[in-house]
């Protein structure tokens, strides 16, 4: 029986060797991508021929009917613009973001590490109220009105994992007791808590012909918002790379555009 057990150990070792990847690859990825990573500032805008209050009510109601919890609505006199410095910062930042995402998708840690992140434009060093404003600036309006809608929607995911584990037992053949080892399939599941946060900014200055709408969506995991310097397990890449947020933002913008075409 000792020889039989050693043979099983050798076989199990071979299974582990040949089922493991040749390289460890990327086990953690950046958690900082938003809808604007893919849409850019200009692609995150829409306009409608309603006043800012009517537009805010229209969008807030649409969010609620879509399952989004509106967590707050604030009023102010702020408009969003993109300066030349903002545009240069956006182009530089998003080129790096896209290269990082490509390295993650192809599981190439060397490509990720050798990315050239130097040469930051001057526009990226301009003080901002928030890191998500790397592509735009907030300006005070003298005679305008703005609203900011904050919302969140749950999109938790259940992961199912399959594998094998050794099972030890004994058999009695009438003369001897023999130990046996078999490989038993196992299945387990767990829930990963994800949310998408929405920031919808609506404004209209007194001289503007239409009301402007800016939509930003960003992921959140277990209460932690995406931001530079944070990371998450690579298994979650399809849920935190900003693509889900891109679609969510586009849906809101399409709704506004459609209402604008239909005249509300």
HELIX and SHEET records of a PDB file:
HELIX    1   1 UNK A    2  UNK A   19  1                                  18    
HELIX    2   2 UNK A   35  UNK A   39  1                                   5    
HELIX    3   3 UNK A   42  UNK A   44  5                                   3    
HELIX    4   4 UNK A   52  UNK A   65  1                                  14    
HELIX    5   5 UNK A   84  UNK A  105  1                                  22    
HELIX    6   6 UNK A  109  UNK A  113  1                                   5    
HELIX    7   7 UNK A  122  UNK A  125  5                                   4    
HELIX    8   8 UNK A  131  UNK A  133  5                                   3    
HELIX    9   9 UNK A  234  UNK A  236  5                                   3    
HELIX   10  10 UNK A  237  UNK A  240  1                                   4    
HELIX   11  11 UNK A  243  UNK A  262  1                                  20    
SHEET    1   A 2 UNK A  28  UNK A  30  0                                        
SHEET    2   A 2 UNK A 231  UNK A 233 -1                                        
SHEET    1   B 5 UNK A  45  UNK A  48  0                                        
SHEET    2   B 5 UNK A 211  UNK A 221 -1                                        
SHEET    3   B 5 UNK A 194  UNK A 205 -1                                        
SHEET    4   B 5 UNK A 144  UNK A 154 -1                                        
SHEET    5   B 5 UNK A  69  UNK A  76 -1                                        
SHEET    1   C 3 UNK A  45  UNK A  48  0                                        
SHEET    2   C 3 UNK A 211  UNK A 221 -1                                        
SHEET    3   C 3 UNK A 224  UNK A 225 -1                                        
SHEET    1   D 2 UNK A  78  UNK A  81  0                                        
SHEET    2   D 2 UNK A 137  UNK A 140 -1                                        
SHEET    1   E 2 UNK A 157  UNK A 172  0                                        
SHEET    2   E 2 UNK A 177  UNK A 192 -1                                        
END                                                                             
